Amino acid sequence: MGHDRDPNLSGSDKLILAISMTLLFALALLFVGGAFLFGFAGLFQLFSVQYDTKSSLVYYIVLLIPLTLLFEIATMTFLIRVLPRLRNRWTIIISKIGITFLFIWIPLYLTDEWIKGITVPLNTELVAASLLLILDSLVEKKHL
Protein backbone atom coordinates (compact mmCIF):
# COMPACT_ATOMS: atom_id res chain seq x y z
CA MET A 1 0.00 0.00 0.00
CA GLY A 2 1.16 3.49 -0.75
CA HIS A 3 3.34 2.37 -3.66
CA ASP A 4 3.00 4.57 -6.73
CA ARG A 5 5.18 2.36 -8.83
CA ASP A 6 3.97 -0.43 -11.04
CA PRO A 7 6.48 -3.27 -10.69
CA ASN A 8 5.71 -4.45 -14.23
CA LEU A 9 6.51 -1.19 -16.05
CA SER A 10 9.72 0.78 -16.02
CA GLY A 11 9.88 4.53 -16.65
CA SER A 12 10.67 4.12 -20.33
CA ASP A 13 7.83 1.59 -20.72
CA LYS A 14 5.40 4.09 -19.22
CA LEU A 15 6.65 6.78 -21.61
CA ILE A 16 6.24 4.49 -24.60
CA LEU A 17 2.75 3.58 -23.41
CA ALA A 18 1.77 7.25 -23.00
CA ILE A 19 3.10 8.14 -26.45
CA SER A 20 1.35 5.14 -28.00
CA MET A 21 -1.98 6.05 -26.40
CA THR A 22 -1.61 9.68 -27.56
CA LEU A 23 -0.88 8.54 -31.11
CA LEU A 24 -3.84 6.13 -31.02
CA PHE A 25 -6.14 8.94 -29.89
CA ALA A 26 -4.79 11.27 -32.60
CA LEU A 27 -5.26 8.54 -35.20
CA ALA A 28 -8.88 8.04 -34.10
CA LEU A 29 -9.52 11.80 -34.39
CA LEU A 30 -7.93 11.87 -37.84
CA PHE A 31 -10.04 8.90 -38.91
CA VAL A 32 -13.28 10.57 -37.80
CA GLY A 33 -12.25 13.89 -39.35
CA GLY A 34 -11.25 12.16 -42.59
CA ALA A 35 -14.54 10.27 -42.72
CA PHE A 36 -16.41 13.54 -42.32
CA LEU A 37 -14.19 15.27 -44.89
CA PHE A 38 -14.48 12.62 -47.60
CA GLY A 39 -18.14 12.00 -46.79
CA PHE A 40 -19.06 15.65 -47.20
CA ALA A 41 -16.78 16.03 -50.23
CA GLY A 42 -18.65 13.15 -51.86
CA LEU A 43 -22.03 14.54 -50.86
CA PHE A 44 -21.11 17.97 -52.18
CA GLN A 45 -19.89 16.40 -55.41
CA LEU A 46 -23.20 14.56 -55.82
CA PHE A 47 -25.20 17.74 -55.27
CA SER A 48 -22.82 19.97 -57.27
CA VAL A 49 -22.02 22.22 -54.33
CA GLN A 50 -19.25 24.60 -55.31
CA TYR A 51 -16.58 25.75 -52.89
CA ASP A 52 -13.78 28.21 -53.57
CA THR A 53 -10.85 26.17 -52.30
CA LYS A 54 -10.24 22.82 -50.69
CA SER A 55 -9.27 24.68 -47.53
CA SER A 56 -12.81 26.08 -47.29
CA LEU A 57 -14.09 22.49 -47.24
CA VAL A 58 -11.57 21.64 -44.52
CA TYR A 59 -12.62 24.75 -42.53
CA TYR A 60 -16.24 23.65 -42.97
CA ILE A 61 -15.51 20.24 -41.44
CA VAL A 62 -13.24 21.66 -38.71
CA LEU A 63 -16.03 24.01 -37.62
CA LEU A 64 -18.79 21.43 -38.11
CA ILE A 65 -17.34 18.77 -35.78
CA PRO A 66 -17.26 20.85 -32.55
CA LEU A 67 -20.62 22.44 -33.39
CA THR A 68 -22.10 18.98 -33.91
CA LEU A 69 -20.72 17.78 -30.58
CA LEU A 70 -22.11 20.85 -28.82
CA PHE A 71 -25.54 20.35 -30.38
CA GLU A 72 -25.41 16.61 -29.59
CA ILE A 73 -25.16 17.53 -25.91
CA ALA A 74 -28.03 20.00 -26.36
CA THR A 75 -30.09 17.29 -28.08
CA MET A 76 -29.61 14.83 -25.23
CA THR A 77 -30.45 17.49 -22.65
CA PHE A 78 -33.56 18.53 -24.55
CA LEU A 79 -34.71 14.93 -25.07
CA ILE A 80 -34.20 14.09 -21.41
CA ARG A 81 -36.41 17.04 -20.44
CA VAL A 82 -39.14 16.65 -23.10
CA LEU A 83 -39.64 12.92 -23.73
CA PRO A 84 -40.66 11.92 -20.18
CA ARG A 85 -43.56 14.39 -20.37
CA LEU A 86 -45.04 12.68 -23.42
CA ARG A 87 -47.37 9.71 -23.03
CA ASN A 88 -48.22 8.43 -26.52
CA ARG A 89 -45.61 6.09 -28.05
CA TRP A 90 -45.94 7.60 -31.56
CA THR A 91 -45.69 11.11 -30.19
CA ILE A 92 -42.47 10.12 -28.43
CA ILE A 93 -41.01 8.55 -31.60
CA ILE A 94 -41.95 11.47 -33.86
CA SER A 95 -40.75 14.04 -31.29
CA LYS A 96 -37.42 12.25 -30.87
CA ILE A 97 -36.86 12.05 -34.62
CA GLY A 98 -37.91 15.67 -35.17
CA ILE A 99 -35.82 17.10 -32.34
CA THR A 100 -32.78 15.05 -33.31
CA PHE A 101 -33.15 16.07 -36.97
CA LEU A 102 -33.44 19.74 -36.02
CA PHE A 103 -30.37 19.61 -33.78
CA ILE A 104 -28.39 17.86 -36.53
CA TRP A 105 -29.47 20.39 -39.18
CA ILE A 106 -28.70 23.53 -37.12
CA PRO A 107 -24.88 22.97 -37.06
CA LEU A 108 -24.93 22.30 -40.81
CA TYR A 109 -26.81 25.55 -41.39
CA LEU A 110 -24.63 27.61 -39.04
CA THR A 111 -21.43 26.25 -40.52
CA ASP A 112 -22.66 27.08 -44.02
CA GLU A 113 -23.47 30.63 -42.95
CA TRP A 114 -20.15 31.20 -41.18
CA ILE A 115 -17.81 29.78 -43.85
CA LYS A 116 -17.84 32.23 -46.75
CA GLY A 117 -15.95 30.09 -49.27
CA ILE A 118 -18.72 27.52 -49.54
CA THR A 119 -22.44 27.82 -50.17
CA VAL A 120 -24.59 24.79 -49.46
CA PRO A 121 -28.19 24.86 -50.73
CA LEU A 122 -30.95 24.11 -48.23
CA ASN A 123 -31.91 20.83 -49.92
CA THR A 124 -28.32 19.55 -49.60
CA GLU A 125 -28.28 20.53 -45.91
CA LEU A 126 -31.55 18.64 -45.39
CA VAL A 127 -30.25 15.54 -47.19
CA ALA A 128 -27.02 15.65 -45.15
CA ALA A 129 -29.03 16.03 -41.93
CA SER A 130 -31.22 13.08 -42.96
CA LEU A 131 -28.17 10.92 -43.70
CA LEU A 132 -26.57 11.88 -40.38
CA LEU A 133 -29.86 11.11 -38.58
CA ILE A 134 -29.96 7.65 -40.17
CA LEU A 135 -26.29 7.09 -39.29
CA ASP A 136 -26.95 8.28 -35.73
CA SER A 137 -29.89 5.89 -35.36
CA LEU A 138 -27.79 2.99 -36.69
CA VAL A 139 -24.98 3.72 -34.25
CA GLU A 140 -27.31 4.29 -31.31
CA LYS A 141 -27.40 1.33 -28.95
CA LYS A 142 -31.03 1.56 -27.94
CA HIS A 143 -33.33 1.64 -30.96
CA LEU A 144 -36.79 3.15 -30.98
LUMFI-375895 format. One line per field, with one value per atom (N, C-alpha, C): residue number from 1; residue in one letter; atom name; x, y, z. Coordinates in Angstrom, 3 decimals, always signed. Layout:
k = NUM	...
r = a	...
a = CA	...
u = X	...
v = Y	...
w = Z	...
END
This chain:
k = 1	1	1	2	2	2	3	3	3	4	4	4	5	5	5	6	6	6	7	7	7	8	8	8	9	9	9	10	10	10	11	11	11	12	12	12	13	13	13	14	14	14	15	15	15	16	16	16	17	17	17	18	18	18	19	19	19	20	20	20	21	21	21	22	22	22	23	23	23	24	24	24	25	25	25	26	26	26	27	27	27	28	28	28	29	29	29	30	30	30	31	31	31	32	32	32	33	33	33	34	34	34	35	35	35	36	36	36	37	37	37	38	38	38	39	39	39	40	40	40	41	41	41	42	42	42	43	43	43	44	44	44	45	45	45	46	46	46	47	47	47	48	48	48	49	49	49	50	50	50	51	51	51	52	52	52	53	53	53	54	54	54	55	55	55	56	56	56	57	57	57	58	58	58	59	59	59	60	60	60	61	61	61	62	62	62	63	63	63	64	64	64	65	65	65	66	66	66	67	67	67	68	68	68	69	69	69	70	70	70	71	71	71	72	72	72	73	73	73	74	74	74	75	75	75	76	76	76	77	77	77	78	78	78	79	79	79	80	80	80	81	81	81	82	82	82	83	83	83	84	84	84	85	85	85	86	86	86	87	87	87	88	88	88	89	89	89	90	90	90	91	91	91	92	92	92	93	93	93	94	94	94	95	95	95	96	96	96	97	97	97	98	98	98	99	99	99	100	100	100	101	101	101	102	102	102	103	103	103	104	104	104	105	105	105	106	106	106	107	107	107	108	108	108	109	109	109	110	110	110	111	111	111	112	112	112	113	113	113	114	114	114	115	115	115	116	116	116	117	117	117	118	118	118	119	119	119	120	120	120	121	121	121	122	122	122	123	123	123	124	124	124	125	125	125	126	126	126	127	127	127	128	128	128	129	129	129	130	130	130	131	131	131	132	132	132	133	133	133	134	134	134	135	135	135	136	136	136	137	137	137	138	138	138	139	139	139	140	140	140	141	141	141	142	142	142	143	143	143	144	144	144
r = m	m	m	g	g	g	h	h	h	d	d	d	r	r	r	d	d	d	p	p	p	n	n	n	l	l	l	s	s	s	g	g	g	s	s	s	d	d	d	k	k	k	l	l	l	i	i	i	l	l	l	a	a	a	i	i	i	s	s	s	m	m	m	t	t	t	l	l	l	l	l	l	f	f	f	a	a	a	l	l	l	a	a	a	l	l	l	l	l	l	f	f	f	v	v	v	g	g	g	g	g	g	a	a	a	f	f	f	l	l	l	f	f	f	g	g	g	f	f	f	a	a	a	g	g	g	l	l	l	f	f	f	q	q	q	l	l	l	f	f	f	s	s	s	v	v	v	q	q	q	y	y	y	d	d	d	t	t	t	k	k	k	s	s	s	s	s	s	l	l	l	v	v	v	y	y	y	y	y	y	i	i	i	v	v	v	l	l	l	l	l	l	i	i	i	p	p	p	l	l	l	t	t	t	l	l	l	l	l	l	f	f	f	e	e	e	i	i	i	a	a	a	t	t	t	m	m	m	t	t	t	f	f	f	l	l	l	i	i	i	r	r	r	v	v	v	l	l	l	p	p	p	r	r	r	l	l	l	r	r	r	n	n	n	r	r	r	w	w	w	t	t	t	i	i	i	i	i	i	i	i	i	s	s	s	k	k	k	i	i	i	g	g	g	i	i	i	t	t	t	f	f	f	l	l	l	f	f	f	i	i	i	w	w	w	i	i	i	p	p	p	l	l	l	y	y	y	l	l	l	t	t	t	d	d	d	e	e	e	w	w	w	i	i	i	k	k	k	g	g	g	i	i	i	t	t	t	v	v	v	p	p	p	l	l	l	n	n	n	t	t	t	e	e	e	l	l	l	v	v	v	a	a	a	a	a	a	s	s	s	l	l	l	l	l	l	l	l	l	i	i	i	l	l	l	d	d	d	s	s	s	l	l	l	v	v	v	e	e	e	k	k	k	k	k	k	h	h	h	l	l	l
a = N	CA	C	N	CA	C	N	CA	C	N	CA	C	N	CA	C	N	CA	C	N	CA	C	N	CA	C	N	CA	C	N	CA	C	N	CA	C	N	CA	C	N	CA	C	N	CA	C	N	CA	C	N	CA	C	N	CA	C	N	CA	C	N	CA	C	N	CA	C	N	CA	C	N	CA	C	N	CA	C	N	CA	C	N	CA	C	N	CA	C	N	CA	C	N	CA	C	N	CA	C	N	CA	C	N	CA	C	N	CA	C	N	CA	C	N	CA	C	N	CA	C	N	CA	C	N	CA	C	N	CA	C	N	CA	C	N	CA	C	N	CA	C	N	CA	C	N	CA	C	N	CA	C	N	CA	C	N	CA	C	N	CA	C	N	CA	C	N	CA	C	N	CA	C	N	CA	C	N	CA	C	N	CA	C	N	CA	C	N	CA	C	N	CA	C	N	CA	C	N	CA	C	N	CA	C	N	CA	C	N	CA	C	N	CA	C	N	CA	C	N	CA	C	N	CA	C	N	CA	C	N	CA	C	N	CA	C	N	CA	C	N	CA	C	N	CA	C	N	CA	C	N	CA	C	N	CA	C	N	CA	C	N	CA	C	N	CA	C	N	CA	C	N	CA	C	N	CA	C	N	CA	C	N	CA	C	N	CA	C	N	CA	C	N	CA	C	N	CA	C	N	CA	C	N	CA	C	N	CA	C	N	CA	C	N	CA	C	N	CA	C	N	CA	C	N	CA	C	N	CA	C	N	CA	C	N	CA	C	N	CA	C	N	CA	C	N	CA	C	N	CA	C	N	CA	C	N	CA	C	N	CA	C	N	CA	C	N	CA	C	N	CA	C	N	CA	C	N	CA	C	N	CA	C	N	CA	C	N	CA	C	N	CA	C	N	CA	C	N	CA	C	N	CA	C	N	CA	C	N	CA	C	N	CA	C	N	CA	C	N	CA	C	N	CA	C	N	CA	C	N	CA	C	N	CA	C	N	CA	C	N	CA	C	N	CA	C	N	CA	C	N	CA	C	N	CA	C	N	CA	C	N	CA	C	N	CA	C	N	CA	C	N	CA	C	N	CA	C	N	CA	C	N	CA	C	N	CA	C	N	CA	C	N	CA	C	N	CA	C	N	CA	C
u = +0.842	+0.000	+0.886	+0.404	+1.159	+2.230	+2.349	+3.341	+2.745	+3.444	+3.002	+3.599	+4.487	+5.177	+4.484	+4.454	+3.968	+5.198	+5.268	+6.475	+6.664	+5.609	+5.711	+6.202	+6.118	+6.507	+7.633	+8.640	+9.718	+9.331	+10.155	+9.879	+9.793	+10.693	+10.669	+9.453	+9.039	+7.833	+6.591	+6.535	+5.401	+5.388	+6.558	+6.649	+6.192	+6.651	+6.241	+4.733	+4.185	+2.749	+1.975	+2.443	+1.774	+1.816	+2.971	+3.104	+2.217	+2.180	+1.347	-0.129	-0.578	-1.979	-2.326	-1.394	-1.608	-1.709	-0.830	-0.880	-2.147	-2.597	-3.835	-5.033	-5.070	-6.144	-6.117	-4.925	-4.792	-5.211	-4.864	-5.261	-6.775	-7.415	-8.875	-9.519	-8.986	-9.520	-9.328	-8.173	-7.927	-8.862	-9.148	-10.043	-11.455	-11.940	-13.281	-13.318	-12.312	-12.250	-12.160	-11.365	-11.248	-12.536	-13.246	-14.536	-15.527	-15.544	-16.409	-15.992	-14.686	-14.192	-14.547	-14.215	-14.483	-15.972	-16.697	-18.144	-18.821	-18.461	-19.057	-18.544	-17.290	-16.775	-17.564	-17.847	-18.648	-20.077	-20.670	-22.034	-22.104	-21.131	-21.110	-20.877	-20.108	-19.888	-21.186	-21.926	-23.205	-24.219	-24.232	-25.204	-24.638	-23.468	-22.825	-22.666	-22.297	-22.016	-20.621	-20.524	-19.247	-18.617	-17.318	-16.578	-15.321	-14.881	-13.782	-12.473	-12.104	-10.850	-11.090	-10.144	-10.235	-10.120	-9.396	-9.274	-10.617	-11.487	-12.810	-13.616	-13.434	-14.086	-13.510	-12.200	-11.566	-12.038	-12.112	-12.625	-14.067	-14.843	-16.237	-16.308	-15.499	-15.506	-14.941	-13.862	-13.240	-14.214	-15.034	-16.034	-17.254	-17.591	-18.788	-18.658	-17.494	-17.338	-17.585	-16.944	-17.261	-18.698	-19.223	-20.616	-21.556	-21.275	-22.100	-22.030	-20.843	-20.715	-21.471	-21.391	-22.115	-23.624	-24.109	-25.539	-25.978	-25.080	-25.411	-25.704	-24.914	-25.163	-26.495	-26.757	-28.025	-29.205	-29.035	-30.093	-30.416	-29.383	-29.612	-30.296	-29.849	-30.453	-31.919	-32.196	-33.562	-34.446	-33.933	-34.712	-34.987	-34.015	-34.200	-35.286	-35.396	-36.410	-37.788	-37.852	-39.136	-39.790	-39.042	-39.644	-40.379	-39.896	-40.657	-42.045	-42.265	-43.560	-44.588	-44.137	-45.037	-45.536	-46.777	-47.375	-47.559	-47.939	-48.221	-46.916	-46.834	-45.606	-45.233	-46.225	-45.943	-45.530	-46.092	-45.687	-44.239	-43.853	-42.465	-41.518	-41.874	-41.012	-40.873	-41.992	-41.951	-41.218	-41.443	-40.746	-39.249	-38.851	-37.421	-36.759	-37.417	-36.862	-36.806	-37.867	-37.915	-36.888	-36.788	-35.822	-34.400	-34.130	-32.782	-32.438	-33.385	-33.149	-32.847	-33.635	-33.438	-32.061	-31.654	-30.372	-29.194	-29.442	-28.390	-28.297	-29.447	-29.471	-28.896	-29.148	-28.697	-27.175	-26.326	-24.878	-24.504	-25.201	-24.935	-25.271	-26.390	-26.812	-25.851	-25.523	-24.633	-23.250	-22.743	-21.428	-21.453	-22.527	-22.662	-22.706	-23.374	-23.473	-22.146	-21.388	-20.149	-18.971	-18.911	-17.807	-18.199	-17.476	-17.837	-17.408	-16.458	-15.947	-16.779	-17.886	-18.718	-20.174	-21.009	-22.438	-23.181	-23.866	-24.589	-26.082	-26.749	-28.187	-28.953	-30.138	-30.947	-31.266	-31.568	-31.911	-30.724	-29.514	-28.324	-28.125	-28.372	-28.283	-29.293	-30.516	-31.555	-31.231	-30.661	-30.254	-29.113	-28.142	-27.022	-27.534	-28.465	-29.031	-29.784	-30.504	-31.218	-30.247	-29.172	-28.173	-27.497	-27.180	-26.571	-27.552	-28.844	-29.861	-29.946	-29.926	-29.958	-28.700	-27.544	-26.290	-26.319	-26.843	-26.952	-27.862	-28.965	-29.887	-29.293	-28.439	-27.792	-26.721	-26.041	-24.978	-25.537	-26.700	-27.314	-27.559	-27.260	-27.402	-28.869	-29.635	-31.035	-31.886	-32.518	-33.332	-34.739	-35.423	-36.791	-37.657
v = -1.178	+0.000	+1.240	+2.261	+3.492	+3.500	+2.413	+2.367	+2.962	+3.943	+4.567	+3.890	+2.993	+2.359	+1.066	+0.838	-0.432	-1.311	-2.440	-3.271	-3.855	-3.836	-4.446	-3.477	-2.171	-1.187	-0.306	-0.140	+0.784	+2.179	+3.157	+4.527	+4.676	+4.016	+4.116	+3.390	+2.301	+1.591	+2.464	+3.192	+4.086	+5.215	+5.735	+6.785	+6.276	+5.093	+4.492	+4.259	+3.801	+3.577	+4.894	+5.952	+7.248	+7.794	+7.673	+8.143	+7.314	+6.013	+5.141	+5.474	+5.712	+6.054	+7.415	+8.364	+9.676	+9.544	+8.757	+8.543	+7.810	+6.851	+6.134	+7.082	+7.957	+8.938	+9.901	+10.367	+11.269	+10.569	+9.312	+8.536	+8.384	+8.153	+8.042	+9.365	+10.489	+11.799	+12.062	+11.695	+11.866	+10.997	+9.790	+8.898	+9.477	+9.974	+10.567	+11.824	+12.682	+13.892	+13.567	+12.575	+12.161	+11.582	+10.816	+10.266	+11.396	+12.385	+13.543	+14.283	+14.510	+15.269	+14.592	+13.315	+12.617	+12.364	+12.168	+11.996	+13.258	+14.398	+15.651	+16.040	+15.740	+16.028	+15.229	+13.971	+13.148	+13.647	+14.011	+14.537	+15.840	+16.711	+17.971	+17.738	+16.735	+16.398	+15.902	+15.071	+14.559	+15.674	+16.656	+17.735	+18.986	+18.880	+19.975	+21.243	+21.077	+22.223	+22.723	+24.007	+24.603	+25.244	+25.063	+25.754	+26.322	+27.461	+28.213	+27.421	+26.918	+26.168	+24.921	+24.024	+22.819	+23.179	+24.261	+24.676	+25.137	+25.700	+26.082	+24.850	+23.752	+22.492	+21.973	+22.067	+21.642	+22.522	+23.842	+24.745	+24.402	+24.041	+23.652	+22.455	+21.449	+20.242	+20.543	+21.337	+21.662	+22.437	+23.288	+24.011	+23.141	+22.265	+21.429	+20.426	+19.823	+18.774	+19.293	+20.393	+20.849	+21.361	+21.999	+22.437	+21.245	+20.184	+18.982	+18.367	+18.322	+17.782	+18.634	+19.942	+20.848	+20.646	+20.542	+20.347	+18.930	+17.971	+16.615	+16.636	+17.376	+17.529	+18.236	+19.279	+19.996	+19.083	+18.229	+17.290	+16.349	+15.768	+14.834	+15.536	+16.740	+17.492	+17.789	+18.214	+18.535	+17.287	+16.178	+14.934	+14.411	+14.546	+14.089	+14.908	+16.171	+17.037	+16.898	+16.637	+16.647	+15.270	+14.240	+12.923	+12.342	+12.499	+11.923	+12.549	+13.726	+14.385	+13.875	+13.183	+12.681	+11.285	+10.994	+9.714	+8.759	+9.266	+8.430	+7.957	+6.658	+6.087	+6.753	+6.986	+7.595	+9.047	+9.735	+11.108	+11.154	+10.200	+10.119	+9.860	+8.907	+8.554	+9.732	+10.354	+11.473	+12.667	+12.927	+14.035	+13.793	+12.560	+12.247	+12.414	+11.919	+12.052	+13.520	+14.263	+15.670	+16.519	+16.330	+17.105	+16.756	+15.473	+15.046	+15.597	+15.526	+16.068	+17.556	+18.295	+19.737	+20.068	+19.334	+19.612	+19.072	+18.245	+17.856	+18.899	+19.421	+20.386	+21.742	+22.197	+23.534	+23.716	+22.773	+22.970	+23.023	+22.246	+22.305	+23.688	+24.230	+25.554	+26.644	+26.595	+27.613	+27.577	+26.384	+26.252	+26.816	+26.546	+27.076	+28.602	+29.169	+30.632	+31.272	+30.613	+31.196	+31.057	+29.984	+29.779	+30.430	+31.443	+32.230	+31.576	+30.683	+30.092	+28.944	+28.640	+27.517	+27.899	+27.552	+27.820	+26.519	+26.054	+24.785	+25.102	+24.629	+24.858	+24.150	+24.650	+24.108	+22.639	+22.239	+20.828	+19.909	+20.353	+19.552	+19.458	+20.564	+20.526	+19.535	+19.531	+18.636	+17.173	+16.912	+15.539	+15.100	+15.988	+15.654	+15.407	+16.230	+16.029	+14.709	+14.362	+13.080	+11.902	+11.993	+10.916	+10.783	+11.923	+11.882	+11.351	+11.643	+11.111	+9.593	+9.107	+7.653	+7.007	+7.615	+7.089	+7.096	+8.168	+8.279	+7.189	+6.915	+5.887	+4.490	+4.283	+2.985	+2.752	+3.829	+3.719	+3.644	+4.246	+4.294	+2.878	+2.656	+1.326	+0.928	+1.847	+1.563	+2.114	+1.214	+1.641	+1.960	+2.761	+3.147	+1.962
w = +0.000	+0.000	+0.000	-0.705	-0.747	-1.823	-2.585	-3.655	-4.923	-5.489	-6.727	-7.942	-7.720	-8.833	-9.232	-10.530	-11.043	-11.255	-10.571	-10.689	-12.088	-12.902	-14.227	-15.298	-15.043	-16.046	-15.533	-16.365	-16.015	-16.516	-16.230	-16.653	-18.162	-18.873	-20.332	-20.911	-20.271	-20.722	-20.551	-19.451	-19.223	-20.254	-20.605	-21.608	-22.971	-23.329	-24.604	-24.614	-23.512	-23.408	-23.554	-22.912	-22.999	-24.428	-25.065	-26.448	-27.371	-27.166	-27.995	-27.843	-26.628	-26.400	-27.027	-26.948	-27.561	-29.068	-29.666	-31.108	-31.531	-30.733	-31.024	-30.984	-29.996	-29.886	-31.078	-31.457	-32.600	-33.887	-34.027	-35.196	-35.268	-34.135	-34.099	-34.503	-34.010	-34.392	-35.884	-36.408	-37.842	-38.670	-38.197	-38.913	-38.972	-37.844	-37.802	-38.664	-38.535	-39.354	-40.839	-41.184	-42.585	-43.131	-42.299	-42.723	-42.993	-42.096	-42.323	-43.587	-43.750	-44.889	-46.209	-46.342	-47.596	-47.791	-46.689	-46.794	-47.309	-46.739	-47.199	-48.575	-48.884	-50.227	-51.265	-50.954	-51.863	-51.975	-50.854	-50.860	-51.655	-51.446	-52.175	-53.665	-54.004	-55.409	-56.039	-55.310	-55.819	-56.050	-55.168	-55.266	-55.929	-56.535	-57.270	-56.444	-55.190	-54.330	-54.669	-54.947	-55.307	-54.079	-53.939	-52.895	-53.521	-52.969	-53.571	-53.574	-52.417	-52.300	-51.471	-51.523	-50.689	-49.209	-48.931	-47.532	-46.968	-47.799	-47.292	-46.907	-47.625	-47.242	-45.929	-45.766	-44.517	-43.362	-43.567	-42.526	-42.179	-43.192	-42.974	-42.024	-42.273	-41.438	-40.053	-39.996	-38.707	-37.820	-38.391	-37.616	-37.326	-38.258	-38.109	-36.969	-36.796	-35.784	-34.370	-33.916	-32.554	-32.408	-33.454	-33.385	-33.256	-33.988	-33.910	-32.515	-31.942	-30.580	-29.574	-29.713	-28.824	-28.949	-30.173	-30.378	-30.020	-30.054	-29.591	-28.096	-27.354	-25.907	-25.682	-26.478	-26.362	-26.704	-27.703	-28.082	-26.934	-26.338	-25.230	-24.062	-23.745	-22.652	-22.947	-24.159	-24.554	-24.526	-25.057	-25.073	-23.666	-22.782	-21.405	-20.717	-21.072	-20.443	-21.091	-22.394	-23.105	-23.154	-23.503	-23.735	-22.526	-21.303	-20.183	-19.985	-20.520	-20.374	-21.377	-22.387	-23.423	-23.047	-23.413	-23.035	-24.207	-25.360	-26.519	-27.159	-27.490	-28.052	-29.375	-30.255	-31.559	-31.413	-30.443	-30.186	-29.723	-28.902	-28.432	-29.599	-30.457	-31.600	-32.556	-32.916	-33.857	-33.245	-31.958	-31.289	-31.245	-30.937	-30.869	-32.237	-33.274	-34.623	-35.034	-34.784	-35.167	-34.440	-33.128	-32.336	-32.741	-32.913	-33.312	-34.690	-35.623	-36.968	-36.902	-36.135	-36.017	-35.448	-34.407	-33.776	-34.584	-35.581	-36.532	-37.646	-38.075	-39.177	-38.773	-37.555	-37.118	-37.269	-36.824	-37.057	-38.535	-39.371	-40.809	-41.357	-40.940	-41.388	-40.893	-39.601	-39.035	-39.676	-39.889	-40.518	-41.936	-42.664	-44.016	-44.006	-43.038	-42.954	-42.548	-41.698	-41.180	-42.130	-42.906	-43.851	-45.176	-45.564	-46.750	-48.060	-48.037	-49.268	-49.790	-49.133	-49.540	-49.324	-50.284	-50.172	-50.423	-49.389	-49.462	-49.563	-50.622	-50.726	-49.599	-49.317	-48.234	-48.456	-49.690	-49.924	-49.636	-49.897	-49.595	-48.083	-47.377	-45.914	-45.333	-45.889	-45.386	-45.686	-46.863	-47.190	-46.278	-46.045	-45.154	-43.742	-43.267	-41.931	-41.864	-42.932	-42.964	-42.924	-43.708	-43.703	-42.337	-41.705	-40.377	-39.335	-39.488	-38.583	-38.716	-39.942	-40.172	-39.598	-39.835	-39.289	-37.767	-37.183	-35.732	-35.169	-35.849	-35.358	-35.522	-36.518	-36.685	-35.636	-35.226	-34.250	-32.828	-32.634	-31.309	-30.798	-29.522	-28.947	-28.750	-28.233	-27.941	-29.087	-29.832	-30.961	-30.488	-31.319	-30.984	-30.897
END
